[in-house]
């Protein structure tokens, strides 16, 4: 019996794969999803700590990284933010908007399903797949993709026992390498290369960062963190963020660090040296901070030096400053203005060498992938007609706050809605 030729096969059952299938099936296409994991939407169900921050009402190019940001953002601009919320409402998914704290991007509007449940979000989408008669094949291993006489053949199984699926168009939505425990393991990259495409080296993004040795593990503080490329006599600004930092034995994390991590990984891979500059008192100038410390000196004049900063900042930072700047034991009144200046300067500009970005297992997305220059504005391969790419497999990654799902859904809509 000749195997059925479907209009569309989607490789990958994550956010972009599910959504491509839904949009195409809504238009009347016959669609099959082939997923190598046991279930669809595993990563989508746990995103945003399980609450599924699926887009953001604030959209600019600066929220994304790509080798061709204009091409990527043109697609995002069609559907991102409000367009996606309206579309998901048509699936029966109501939504709510949450604002960031005052140090966050003030315009940002983080969009969640009204029930704040990623699992429920996935269940609604998979129920719609069933209603639209999308065929779903899970736990399937793809070993090859061929194209003959305008038809794609997706070969599954192994060399001893194989089965082929056929379609007029093929969409690759296989994800990247981030959170590989959810199924994003990069196993499809070799097949993509065999189809003639290149892969920009995948690197972890939205991850914590290992820094030079410190004794600040356990500190959680709101600060301004800036990453620089260190050229010795000069430095190049890589990026700056404000928010809650979380120090651990391994390094530093928190949303501000995650936002910078993709660019950091790319620069480290080039062999560049980098460092963080942390401003623990970003709301005050160095002059204001110095005045505050001088006033403390007057108030605490008769106390011993080790009490100078107790109650002013975190205990571990107090110890570090005391060991570094207040080695002369005695009374607070003996602390010189020069010492106060050095302490103020460090609190405003503490330097930490960057060692590495943590692994893909702890990363939320992938930097790198199929170059945008190898696809058209509609995300069709320039090398193989009828082959499309969507989501994380492409060289596009976004900030925290629903931006990576915005890209996943926007690219999926473009391809699923295409003629």
TIGU-855546 format. One record per residue: x, y, z of N, C-alpha, C in turn; residue in three letters. Coordinates in steps of 0.02 Angstrom, whole numbers, padded with zeros to 5 digits, always signed. Example, Ala and Ser with C-alpha at 12.3 -4.5 7.8 and 13.67 -1.06 7.14 Angstrom:
BEGIN
+00660-00284+00390+00615-00225+00390+00660-00165+00390ALA;+00642-00112+00354+00684-00053+00357+00645+00002+00394SER;
This chain:
BEGIN
+00042-00060+00000+00000+00000+00000+00044+00062+00000UNK;+00028+00111-00043+00066+00173-00046+00048+00217+00014UNK;+00098+00240+00049+00086+00282+00108+00053+00348+00088UNK;+00010+00374+00131-00027+00435+00118+00021+00494+00112UNK;+00008+00538+00065+00047+00599+00057+00008+00656+00090UNK;+00034+00682+00145+00001+00736+00181+00021+00804+00150UNK;-00019+00855+00164+00000+00922+00142+00062+00946+00179UNK;+00066+00928+00243+00119+00955+00285+00140+00906+00338UNK;+00205+00898+00347+00233+00862+00405+00271+00913+00446UNK;+00258+00913+00511+00294+00956+00558+00339+00912+00601UNK;+00404+00926+00599+00451+00888+00640+00461+00926+00706UNK;+00434+00898+00759+00441+00930+00825+00373+00951+00852UNK;+00359+00930+00913+00295+00945+00945+00301+00992+01003UNK;+00344+01043+00996+00349+01095+01046+00302+01152+01028UNK;+00315+01211+01057+00271+01269+01047+00263+01286+00973UNK;+00319+01294+00937+00314+01314+00867+00285+01259+00823UNK;+00301+01196+00839+00274+01141+00800+00199+01133+00807UNK;+00175+01135+00870+00103+01130+00883+00066+01186+00848UNK;+00093+01247+00854+00057+01305+00827+00057+01305+00751UNK;+00113+01285+00720+00114+01280+00647+00060+01232+00624UNK;+00056+01174+00657+00006+01124+00638-00065+01150+00646UNK;-00078+01186+00701-00145+01213+00713-00166+01263+00659UNK;-00122+01309+00644-00138+01361+00595-00148+01331+00526UNK;-00104+01284+00507-00111+01252+00442-00175+01210+00438UNK;-00190+01173+00491-00250+01131+00491-00313+01174+00489UNK;-00312+01231+00521-00369+01277+00519-00385+01299+00448UNK;-00333+01303+00407-00343+01323+00338-00361+01265+00293UNK;-00366+01205+00322-00389+01147+00284-00334+01100+00262UNK;-00272+01112+00282-00217+01067+00263-00219+01003+00304UNK;-00198+00949+00273-00189+00886+00310-00119+00888+00340UNK;-00114+00878+00406-00052+00889+00442-00035+00830+00487UNK;+00028+00812+00489+00054+00762+00536+00111+00794+00576UNK;+00109+00786+00642+00165+00805+00685+00203+00742+00703UNK;+00269+00745+00695+00313+00690+00716+00357+00715+00772UNK;+00351+00685+00831+00387+00707+00890+00426+00649+00918UNK;+00490+00661+00934+00531+00604+00959+00522+00592+01033UNK;+00490+00638+01070+00474+00626+01140+00408+00589+01147UNK;+00391+00576+01210+00330+00538+01224+00267+00581+01221UNK;+00275+00647+01233+00216+00691+01234+00232+00756+01198UNK;+00180+00792+01178+00188+00857+01148+00194+00911+01202UNK;+00228+00965+01186+00227+01024+01228+00258+01017+01297UNK;+00306+00972+01305+00335+00961+01372+00369+01023+01399UNK;+00409+01056+01357+00444+01117+01379+00395+01175+01387UNK;+00346+01179+01342+00296+01233+01346+00257+01229+01411UNK;+00242+01168+01434+00202+01160+01494+00236+01185+01557UNK;+00303+01188+01557+00339+01208+01617+00369+01278+01612UNK;+00359+01311+01555+00390+01377+01546+00359+01427+01594UNK;+00399+01477+01613+00375+01527+01660+00356+01498+01727UNK;+00398+01451+01750+00384+01416+01814+00316+01382+01813UNK;+00297+01357+01754+00234+01322+01747+00174+01367+01735UNK;+00185+01433+01734+00130+01480+01725+00121+01502+01653UNK;+00172+01489+01611+00168+01500+01538+00160+01573+01518UNK;+00213+01612+01526+00215+01681+01501+00226+01677+01425UNK;+00170+01678+01386+00175+01660+01316+00188+01718+01268UNK;+00182+01780+01291+00203+01836+01250+00209+01897+01294UNK;+00225+01955+01264+00232+02017+01300+00203+02073+01257UNK;+00167+02119+01288+00136+02173+01251+00187+02224+01228UNK;+00246+02224+01260+00300+02271+01240+00346+02235+01192UNK;+00351+02260+01131+00391+02228+01079+00436+02279+01045UNK;+00502+02267+01045+00549+02306+01005+00603+02258+00981UNK;+00641+02281+00932+00697+02240+00907+00747+02224+00962UNK;+00754+02270+01010+00804+02261+01062+00788+02202+01108UNK;+00728+02174+01102+00708+02116+01143+00733+02050+01112UNK;+00765+02054+01054+00785+01994+01018+00857+01998+00993UNK;+00887+01940+00982+00953+01934+00953+00949+01889+00891UNK;+00981+01909+00837+00981+01869+00776+01034+01895+00729UNK;+01057+01851+00685+01103+01873+00632+01069+01917+00581UNK;+01002+01914+00577+00963+01958+00534+00902+01980+00574UNK;+00911+02028+00618+00858+02049+00663+00800+02080+00625UNK;+00813+02114+00568+00759+02145+00531+00711+02093+00504UNK;+00738+02040+00475+00695+01987+00448+00654+01955+00503UNK;+00687+01941+00559+00652+01909+00615+00598+01955+00643UNK;+00615+02018+00653+00568+02063+00685+00509+02081+00641UNK;+00519+02079+00576+00462+02091+00530+00407+02039+00541UNK;+00427+01977+00554+00378+01925+00568+00347+01934+00637UNK;+00389+01950+00686+00364+01961+00754+00315+02019+00755UNK;+00331+02070+00717+00289+02131+00717+00220+02118+00688UNK;+00213+02067+00648+00147+02050+00620+00101+02022+00674UNK;+00129+01982+00720+00087+01945+00766+00104+01956+00840UNK;+00163+01980+00855+00186+01983+00924+00141+02025+00969UNK;+00140+02008+01033+00101+02046+01081+00026+02039+01071UNK;-00008+02094+01055-00081+02096+01052-00108+02048+00999UNK;-00073+02042+00943-00097+01997+00890-00102+01925+00914UNK;-00053+01904+00954-00053+01836+00980-00108+01827+01033UNK;-00118+01877+01075-00170+01869+01125-00239+01861+01093UNK;-00252+01899+01040-00315+01893+01005-00322+01824+00973UNK;-00267+01800+00945-00269+01735+00912-00281+01679+00963UNK;-00248+01682+01020-00258+01631+01070-00328+01634+01100UNK;-00357+01694+01102-00426+01700+01125-00473+01660+01080UNK;-00456+01657+01015-00498+01619+00968-00494+01544+00980UNK;-00444+01522+01018-00439+01452+01038-00472+01440+01106UNK;-00500+01493+01135-00532+01486+01200-00485+01498+01258UNK;-00426+01527+01245-00378+01542+01298-00383+01615+01317UNK;-00411+01628+01376-00413+01696+01401-00344+01712+01432UNK;-00330+01776+01440-00263+01794+01462-00264+01853+01509UNK;-00211+01859+01547-00202+01915+01593-00134+01946+01582UNK;-00127+02009+01603-00064+02045+01594-00036+02064+01663UNK;+00029+02052+01671+00062+02071+01733+00119+02120+01716UNK;+00126+02170+01757+00179+02219+01748+00240+02198+01788UNK;+00299+02220+01764+00360+02207+01802+00366+02256+01860UNK;+00416+02244+01902+00429+02291+01956+00457+02355+01928UNK;+00462+02407+01971+00478+02473+01945+00546+02478+01912UNK;+00592+02431+01928+00658+02434+01896+00659+02395+01830UNK;+00604+02361+01815+00600+02322+01754+00581+02369+01696UNK;+00578+02342+01635+00555+02382+01579+00483+02404+01593UNK;+00474+02468+01604+00410+02494+01629+00354+02478+01580UNK;+00368+02478+01515+00316+02467+01466+00296+02394+01460UNK;+00337+02349+01490+00326+02278+01481+00259+02255+01509UNK;+00226+02211+01472+00164+02181+01494+00167+02107+01484UNK;+00182+02070+01536+00193+01998+01532+00125+01962+01528UNK;+00115+01925+01474+00049+01896+01461+00049+01821+01480UNK;+00000+01802+01520-00008+01733+01543-00079+01710+01526UNK;-00089+01644+01518-00158+01620+01515-00192+01635+01581UNK;-00258+01648+01579-00294+01670+01638-00287+01622+01696UNK;-00281+01558+01682-00274+01508+01735-00203+01500+01759UNK;-00156+01536+01727-00084+01532+01743-00060+01460+01749UNK;-00079+01420+01700-00059+01349+01699-00034+01331+01630UNK;+00032+01315+01627+00060+01293+01564+00031+01227+01541UNK;+00017+01182+01587-00012+01117+01569-00081+01127+01538UNK;-00121+01170+01567-00188+01183+01540-00182+01215+01471UNK;-00135+01260+01462-00122+01293+01398-00107+01240+01345UNK;-00062+01193+01361-00045+01140+01313-00105+01095+01300UNK;-00144+01080+01352-00202+01036+01342-00253+01066+01295UNK;-00264+01132+01300-00311+01165+01255-00287+01160+01183UNK;-00222+01171+01172-00195+01168+01105-00197+01097+01077UNK;-00181+01048+01119-00182+00979+01094-00254+00955+01081UNK;-00302+00979+01121-00372+00963+01107-00393+00991+01039UNK;-00367+01050+01023-00381+01080+00958-00349+01041+00901UNK;-00290+01013+00914-00259+00969+00863-00305+00910+00848UNK;-00333+00882+00899-00379+00824+00890-00440+00846+00851UNK;-00469+00902+00869-00529+00927+00835-00516+00939+00761UNK;-00456+00964+00746-00439+00979+00676-00410+00919+00639UNK;-00411+00861+00672-00389+00797+00642-00315+00798+00621UNK;-00274+00833+00660-00202+00830+00649-00177+00763+00675UNK;-00140+00727+00635-00111+00664+00657-00049+00677+00699UNK;-00045+00646+00757+00012+00656+00802+00048+00590+00812UNK;+00111+00589+00796+00152+00529+00804+00208+00545+00855UNK;+00205+00514+00913+00255+00527+00965+00301+00468+00973UNK;+00357+00481+01009+00407+00429+01021+00435+00401+00956UNK;+00444+00445+00907+00467+00425+00840+00537+00451+00829UNK;+00581+00408+00806+00650+00426+00790+00657+00436+00715UNK;+00676+00497+00694+00687+00511+00623+00760+00500+00606UNK;+00772+00460+00555+00841+00445+00536+00863+00478+00471UNK;+00815+00503+00431+00834+00534+00369+00775+00573+00340UNK;+00791+00623+00299+00740+00660+00262+00764+00663+00189UNK;+00720+00645+00143+00736+00646+00072+00682+00686+00035UNK;+00699+00709-00025+00649+00741-00068+00655+00712-00138UNK;+00601+00683-00161+00599+00653-00228+00536+00675-00264UNK;+00545+00701-00325+00488+00721-00367+00441+00769-00329UNK;+00471+00814-00291+00432+00865-00257+00399+00843-00193UNK;+00411+00781-00171+00381+00754-00111+00435+00739-00059UNK;+00422+00760+00004+00469+00745+00058+00454+00677+00087UNK;+00507+00640+00099+00502+00575+00133+00539+00580+00199UNK;+00503+00569+00253+00533+00570+00320+00540+00498+00342UNK;+00603+00475+00347+00617+00405+00363+00626+00398+00438UNK;+00588+00353+00468+00590+00344+00541+00609+00273+00559UNK;+00624+00263+00623+00642+00196+00647+00717+00190+00654UNK;+00744+00136+00625+00816+00126+00623+00834+00090+00559UNK;+00898+00075+00549+00921+00045+00486+00892-00024+00474UNK;+00871-00058+00528+00844-00125+00520+00768-00126+00512UNK;+00735-00074+00537+00662-00073+00534+00639-00001+00527UNK;+00625+00020+00465+00608+00089+00451+00537+00096+00424UNK;+00511+00158+00433+00445+00174+00406+00448+00246+00382UNK;+00417+00261+00325+00421+00327+00296+00354+00363+00296UNK;+00357+00428+00310+00299+00472+00305+00312+00520+00247UNK;+00259+00540+00211+00268+00581+00151+00225+00644+00155UNK;+00252+00699+00128+00214+00762+00128+00239+00808+00072UNK;+00195+00854+00054+00213+00904+00003+00260+00957+00031UNK;+00250+00973+00096+00292+01023+00129+00317+00994+00194UNK;+00376+01018+00215+00405+00995+00278+00424+01055+00320UNK;+00402+01056+00383+00420+01109+00429+00463+01080+00485UNK;+00522+01109+00494+00566+01086+00548+00558+01132+00608UNK;+00531+01103+00662+00518+01140+00724+00549+01101+00782UNK;+00611+01080+00772+00643+01033+00819+00674+01065+00880UNK;+00670+01132+00885+00700+01165+00943+00775+01169+00938UNK;+00807+01182+00995+00880+01188+00996+00910+01139+01045UNK;+00951+01165+01091+00984+01122+01140+00966+01139+01212UNK;+00929+01193+01223+00913+01214+01291+00864+01168+01325UNK;+00872+01159+01390+00828+01115+01430+00821+01047+01397UNK;+00878+01015+01383+00876+00953+01344+00838+00897+01379UNK;+00825+00903+01443+00786+00851+01477+00714+00851+01452UNK;+00692+00906+01420+00624+00909+01393+00621+00886+01321UNK;+00678+00865+01293+00678+00838+01225+00717+00878+01174UNK;+00739+00938+01192+00779+00979+01146+00852+00958+01149UNK;+00870+00910+01108+00938+00882+01115+00983+00893+01054UNK;+00958+00930+01004+00999+00945+00945+01010+00886+00900UNK;+00972+00832+00910+00983+00772+00871+00965+00780+00797UNK;+00928+00833+00781+00907+00842+00710+00955+00886+00671UNK;+01005+00915+00704+01051+00960+00669+01086+00926+00610UNK;+01107+00864+00619+01142+00829+00565+01098+00820+00504UNK;+01034+00806+00514+00989+00799+00457+00980+00866+00422UNK;+00977+00921+00461+00973+00988+00431+01034+01002+00388UNK;+01092+00982+00414+01154+00992+00375+01153+00950+00312UNK;+01127+00889+00316+01123+00846+00258+01076+00874+00204UNK;+01030+00917+00224+00985+00950+00177+01018+01011+00145UNK;+01081+01025+00165+01120+01078+00134+01126+01141+00176UNK;+01094+01143+00234+01097+01203+00275+01156+01201+00324UNK;+01175+01261+00345+01228+01266+00396+01195+01280+00463UNK;+01234+01273+00516+01210+01286+00584+01259+01333+00618UNK;+01235+01392+00638+01275+01436+00680+01282+01402+00747UNK;+01343+01397+00772+01356+01358+00832+01305+01373+00888UNK;+01268+01323+00910+01220+01334+00964+01255+01346+01031UNK;+01234+01397+01066+01262+01413+01132+01204+01427+01180UNK;+01215+01415+01244+01160+01426+01293+01144+01500+01301UNK;+01080+01516+01308+01057+01584+01322+01003+01581+01375UNK;+00993+01636+01409+00948+01640+01467+00970+01589+01519UNK;+01031+01598+01541+01061+01553+01591+01099+01594+01642UNK;+01118+01562+01697+01161+01594+01746+01233+01593+01721UNK;+01277+01630+01755+01345+01639+01731+01395+01624+01787UNK;+01447+01587+01771+01500+01573+01819+01548+01632+01819UNK;+01565+01656+01879+01609+01714+01886+01669+01696+01930UNK;+01717+01742+01932+01777+01731+01972+01759+01719+02045UNK;+01805+01689+02080+01793+01668+02149+01767+01725+02193UNK;+01717+01709+02232+01687+01758+02276+01659+01722+02337UNK;+01637+01760+02386+01609+01730+02447+01538+01757+02460UNK;+01502+01768+02406+01437+01800+02412+01378+01752+02403UNK;+01391+01687+02402+01338+01638+02391+01281+01648+02440UNK;+01219+01648+02413+01160+01657+02455+01133+01727+02454UNK;+01172+01776+02431+01147+01845+02428+01098+01853+02370UNK;+01042+01883+02383+00993+01902+02332+00983+01978+02340UNK;+01000+02015+02290+00996+02088+02297+00977+02120+02230UNK;+00945+02177+02234+00929+02215+02174+00987+02262+02158UNK;+01013+02255+02098+01073+02294+02079+01074+02304+02004UNK;+01120+02346+01982+01131+02356+01911+01193+02316+01891UNK;+01186+02273+01840+01243+02233+01819+01258+02248+01745UNK;+01322+02260+01732+01344+02279+01665+01398+02231+01642UNK;+01393+02207+01581+01444+02163+01553+01488+02201+01504UNK;+01553+02192+01511+01601+02224+01466+01647+02172+01434UNK;+01667+02186+01372+01721+02149+01340+01786+02184+01361UNK;+01832+02145+01388+01894+02173+01415+01949+02169+01363UNK;+01970+02228+01339+02025+02232+01291+02088+02259+01324UNK;+02095+02250+01389+02154+02273+01424+02150+02347+01439UNK;+02176+02388+01394+02177+02460+01404+02109+02491+01390UNK;+02066+02454+01357+01999+02480+01340+01946+02427+01354UNK;+01885+02449+01354+01829+02403+01365+01773+02420+01316UNK;+01732+02369+01302+01674+02379+01257+01612+02357+01294UNK;+01563+02401+01297+01500+02385+01331+01462+02331+01293UNK;+01444+02278+01328+01404+02224+01297+01331+02231+01314UNK;+01316+02254+01373+01246+02263+01393+01240+02276+01467UNK;+01182+02303+01487+01171+02320+01557+01099+02307+01576UNK;+01087+02281+01636+01020+02265+01660+01015+02282+01734UNK;+00953+02295+01756+00939+02307+01827+00887+02257+01850UNK;+00898+02227+01909+00850+02180+01935+00881+02140+01992UNK;+00848+02086+02011+00872+02046+02067+00927+01998+02045UNK;+00984+02004+02077+01040+01957+02065+01038+01903+02119UNK;+01058+01843+02099+01059+01787+02146+01128+01755+02143UNK;+01167+01765+02196+01234+01737+02199+01232+01666+02225UNK;+01271+01623+02194+01276+01553+02215+01350+01534+02219UNK;+01364+01474+02241+01433+01450+02243+01464+01451+02173UNK;+01423+01438+02122+01449+01433+02054+01455+01500+02018UNK;+01416+01550+02040+01420+01613+02004+01362+01659+02023UNK;+01330+01687+01972+01276+01734+01983+01221+01722+01932UNK;+01159+01727+01955+01102+01717+01911+01050+01771+01924UNK;+00988+01757+01904+00935+01806+01907+00921+01832+01838UNK;+00862+01862+01829+00841+01884+01763+00891+01932+01730UNK;+00920+01981+01766+00968+02026+01732+01027+01988+01700UNK;+01052+01938+01736+01108+01898+01710+01084+01856+01650UNK;+01026+01826+01656+00999+01786+01602+00991+01827+01538UNK;+00968+01890+01546+00959+01932+01487+01024+01944+01449UNK;+01079+01945+01486+01145+01959+01455+01181+01895+01432UNK;+01158+01837+01456+01198+01776+01449+01209+01753+01377UNK;+01159+01763+01333+01168+01742+01263+01224+01779+01229UNK;+01226+01846+01239+01279+01886+01209+01347+01869+01241UNK;+01346+01855+01306+01408+01836+01340+01435+01771+01312UNK;+01391+01721+01303+01413+01657+01276+01444+01664+01207UNK;+01414+01708+01166+01440+01717+01098+01509+01750+01099UNK;+01520+01799+01144+01585+01833+01148+01638+01787+01178UNK;+01619+01748+01228+01667+01699+01257+01688+01649+01204UNK;+01641+01629+01162+01657+01580+01110+01706+01609+01058UNK;+01706+01674+01052+01754+01707+01007+01824+01713+01038UNK;+01828+01696+01103+01892+01700+01138+01902+01765+01175UNK;+01851+01807+01179+01857+01871+01214+01853+01862+01290UNK;+01887+01906+01325+01882+01909+01398+01827+01957+01417UNK;+01788+01939+01467+01732+01980+01488+01731+01988+01564UNK;+01698+02040+01588+01688+02047+01659+01622+02082+01672UNK;+01596+02071+01733+01537+02107+01757+01559+02165+01800UNK;+01523+02220+01794+01529+02277+01838+01462+02283+01875UNK;+01462+02273+01941+01399+02272+01978+01394+02335+02022UNK;+01339+02371+02013+01325+02431+02052+01272+02412+02105UNK;+01295+02402+02166+01249+02381+02220+01204+02438+02244UNK;+01222+02500+02225+01182+02558+02246+01167+02602+02185UNK;+01135+02570+02135+01125+02603+02070+01079+02665+02075UNK;+01039+02669+02127+00993+02726+02133+01027+02788+02162UNK;+01090+02780+02183+01127+02836+02211+01192+02847+02173UNK;+01213+02910+02168+01277+02924+02137+01333+02906+02186UNK;+01394+02901+02160+01450+02886+02204+01460+02942+02256UNK;+01447+03004+02235+01453+03060+02281+01402+03055+02338UNK;+01341+03036+02321+01289+03029+02372+01306+02972+02420UNK;+01332+02917+02392+01350+02860+02434+01407+02878+02482UNK;+01455+02916+02456+01511+02937+02497+01487+02982+02555UNK;+01438+03024+02541+01410+03068+02593+01375+03027+02647UNK;+01340+02975+02626+01305+02932+02673+01355+02897+02719UNK;+01410+02872+02690+01460+02837+02729+01497+02885+02777UNK;+01507+02946+02754+01539+02995+02799+01494+03011+02858UNK;+01430+03013+02845+01382+03025+02899+01382+02966+02948UNK;+01388+02905+02922+01393+02846+02965+01456+02851+03009UNK;+01508+02874+02978+01571+02881+03016+01560+02927+03076UNK;+01524+02982+03067+01511+03028+03122+01467+02996+03175UNK;+01415+02960+03152+01367+02930+03199+01400+02874+03240UNK;+01442+02834+03205+01471+02774+03236+01543+02784+03257UNK;+01564+02846+03266+01634+02863+03278+01667+02822+03332UNK;+01632+02808+03387+01663+02774+03444+01656+02698+03441UNK;+01627+02672+03387+01622+02599+03379+01685+02573+03345UNK;+01697+02509+03353+01755+02478+03320+01742+02473+03244UNK;+01797+02472+03206+01794+02473+03133+01750+02418+03105UNK;+01751+02359+03136+01713+02303+03109+01638+02314+03112UNK;+01616+02367+03148+01544+02382+03153+01523+02437+03103UNK;+01569+02464+03065+01556+02521+03022+01499+02507+02971UNK;+01499+02450+02940+01450+02435+02888+01397+02384+02910UNK;+01401+02361+02973+01351+02314+02998+01282+02347+02996UNK;+01234+02314+02963+01167+02342+02957+01159+02388+02897UNK;+01215+02402+02862+01212+02446+02803+01203+02406+02739UNK;+01235+02348+02736+01230+02305+02677+01235+02233+02699UNK;+01239+02187+02652+01238+02115+02668+01300+02094+02707UNK;+01290+02048+02754+01344+02027+02799+01406+02004+02761UNK;+01396+01966+02706+01453+01940+02669+01490+01996+02632UNK;+01453+02047+02611+01485+02105+02579+01521+02146+02631UNK;+01492+02153+02690+01526+02187+02745+01594+02155+02760UNK;+01594+02089+02764+01656+02053+02778+01708+02064+02723UNK;+01684+02061+02659+01730+02071+02603+01762+02140+02606UNK;+01720+02191+02617+01746+02260+02619+01793+02270+02678UNK;+01775+02241+02735+01818+02247+02794+01886+02216+02782UNK;+01886+02156+02751+01949+02121+02738+01991+02157+02685UNK;+01957+02192+02639+01993+02223+02584+02015+02295+02599UNK;+01972+02333+02633+01985+02404+02641+01996+02427+02713UNK;+01974+02387+02762+01977+02410+02832+02021+02364+02874UNK;+02080+02353+02849+02126+02307+02883+02156+02337+02946UNK;+02157+02404+02950+02183+02437+03011+02129+02437+03064UNK;+02138+02396+03115+02087+02391+03167+02090+02453+03213UNK;+02034+02471+03239+02030+02529+03282+01958+02553+03285UNK;+01948+02618+03288+01881+02645+03292+01860+02677+03226UNK;+01794+02680+03217+01766+02707+03154+01792+02777+03140UNK;+01801+02817+03192+01824+02885+03183+01892+02889+03149UNK;+01928+02832+03148+01994+02832+03117+01993+02814+03043UNK;+01935+02798+03016+01930+02781+02945+01941+02845+02904UNK;+01987+02843+02858+02004+02903+02819+01954+02913+02763UNK;+01952+02975+02737+01909+02990+02680+01929+02949+02619UNK;+01995+02936+02612+02018+02895+02556+01988+02825+02560UNK;+01985+02796+02620+01956+02730+02628+01881+02731+02611UNK;+01847+02783+02634+01776+02789+02618+01766+02796+02542UNK;+01810+02832+02510+01807+02838+02437+01816+02771+02402UNK;+01864+02731+02427+01875+02665+02397+01816+02619+02407UNK;+01786+02622+02467+01727+02580+02481+01669+02601+02436UNK;+01657+02666+02430+01603+02692+02388+01613+02670+02315UNK;+01674+02676+02293+01690+02657+02224+01677+02583+02212UNK;+01696+02541+02259+01685+02469+02250+01610+02452+02251UNK;+01573+02482+02296+01500+02469+02300+01465+02491+02236UNK;+01492+02541+02203+01462+02566+02140+01489+02530+02079UNK;+01545+02495+02086+01576+02466+02027+01619+02405+02046UNK;+01586+02354+02073+01622+02293+02093+01634+02250+02031UNK;+01696+02231+02021+01715+02194+01961+01721+02119+01974UNK;+01691+02079+01929+01694+02006+01933+01710+01979+01863UNK;+01765+01943+01857+01782+01913+01793+01730+01859+01775UNK;+01711+01857+01712+01663+01807+01687+01702+01746+01663UNK;+01684+01688+01689+01718+01626+01671+01681+01590+01614UNK;+01617+01579+01623+01578+01542+01573+01504+01552+01585UNK;+01465+01535+01534+01392+01532+01541+01375+01460+01557UNK;+01329+01450+01604+01312+01382+01625+01281+01342+01568UNK;+01276+01278+01578+01261+01230+01524+01191+01237+01495UNK;+01180+01202+01439+01114+01201+01407+01060+01174+01454UNK;+01079+01130+01499+01029+01100+01543+00994+01153+01586UNK;+01031+01206+01604+01001+01258+01645+00979+01319+01603UNK;+00994+01317+01538+00975+01373+01494+00902+01366+01473UNK;+00870+01424+01460+00801+01423+01438+00793+01424+01362UNK;+00844+01445+01327+00840+01446+01254+00909+01439+01224UNK;+00911+01437+01157+00973+01426+01120+00990+01487+01078UNK;+01052+01509+01082+01078+01560+01037+01112+01524+00979UNK;+01095+01542+00918+01122+01508+00860+01070+01464+00827UNK;+01092+01426+00776+01045+01383+00739+01050+01396+00665UNK;+00997+01381+00628+00996+01392+00556+00999+01467+00542UNK;+01046+01490+00502+01053+01562+00488+00991+01590+00453UNK;+00970+01648+00474+00912+01680+00442+00926+01697+00369UNK;+00989+01705+00351+01005+01720+00281+00993+01661+00235UNK;+00983+01601+00264+00971+01542+00223+00896+01528+00213UNK;+00853+01573+00239+00781+01565+00229+00753+01630+00200UNK;+00695+01624+00168+00662+01682+00139+00625+01721+00194UNK;+00592+01775+00175+00553+01814+00223+00495+01773+00252UNK;+00474+01722+00216+00421+01678+00240+00448+01615+00273UNK;+00514+01614+00287+00549+01560+00322+00553+01495+00282UNK;+00547+01501+00216+00559+01443+00173+00633+01438+00157UNK;+00659+01378+00156+00729+01368+00138+00743+01396+00069UNK;+00800+01431+00063+00822+01455-00002+00856+01398-00041UNK;+00867+01342-00007+00904+01287-00038+00859+01229-00059UNK;+00805+01219-00022+00759+01163-00035+00688+01190-00036UNK;+00657+01192-00093+00589+01218-00099+00540+01175-00059UNK;+00497+01208-00022+00447+01172+00017+00470+01154+00087UNK;+00533+01170+00104+00560+01158+00170+00558+01223+00210UNK;+00531+01219+00271+00525+01279+00313+00554+01266+00382UNK;+00573+01321+00416+00599+01317+00485+00559+01365+00529UNK;+00546+01345+00590+00511+01389+00638+00541+01381+00707UNK;+00535+01434+00747+00553+01430+00818+00627+01430+00833UNK;+00644+01394+00885+00711+01397+00915+00766+01369+00870UNK;+00748+01328+00821+00799+01299+00776+00831+01353+00733UNK;+00798+01410+00725+00825+01466+00687+00869+01510+00732UNK;+00911+01550+00701+00957+01593+00738+00921+01656+00762UNK;+00874+01645+00809+00838+01700+00841+00827+01680+00913UNK;+00844+01724+00960+00828+01712+01029+00809+01778+01062UNK;+00768+01774+01114+00741+01834+01145+00757+01838+01219UNK;+00738+01894+01248+00746+01905+01320+00695+01864+01359UNK;+00704+01863+01425+00653+01835+01468+00591+01879+01463UNK;+00533+01849+01475+00472+01889+01476+00423+01871+01421UNK;+00427+01810+01395+00380+01788+01343+00405+01799+01273UNK;+00467+01823+01265+00492+01841+01198+00510+01780+01156UNK;+00536+01728+01187+00553+01669+01147+00490+01632+01123UNK;+00439+01631+01164+00376+01602+01141+00343+01647+01089UNK;+00351+01713+01095+00326+01758+01044+00357+01741+00976UNK;+00422+01729+00976+00456+01709+00913+00430+01641+00889UNK;+00424+01594+00935+00400+01527+00916+00331+01532+00883UNK;+00285+01569+00914+00217+01573+00888+00212+01617+00825UNK;+00251+01671+00823+00249+01716+00765+00277+01681+00703UNK;+00333+01646+00711+00362+01610+00654+00316+01553+00632UNK;+00285+01520+00681+00238+01465+00665+00178+01492+00627UNK;+00152+01549+00648+00094+01578+00613+00111+01594+00541UNK;+00170+01622+00530+00192+01640+00463+00192+01578+00418UNK;+00221+01525+00442+00227+01464+00401+00160+01427+00396UNK;+00125+01420+00451+00061+01385+00450+00009+01419+00409UNK;+00013+01486+00406-00036+01526+00370-00017+01535+00296UNK;+00043+01513+00278+00068+01523+00210+00031+01481+00159UNK;+00034+01503+00098+00001+01466+00043+00045+01409+00020UNK;
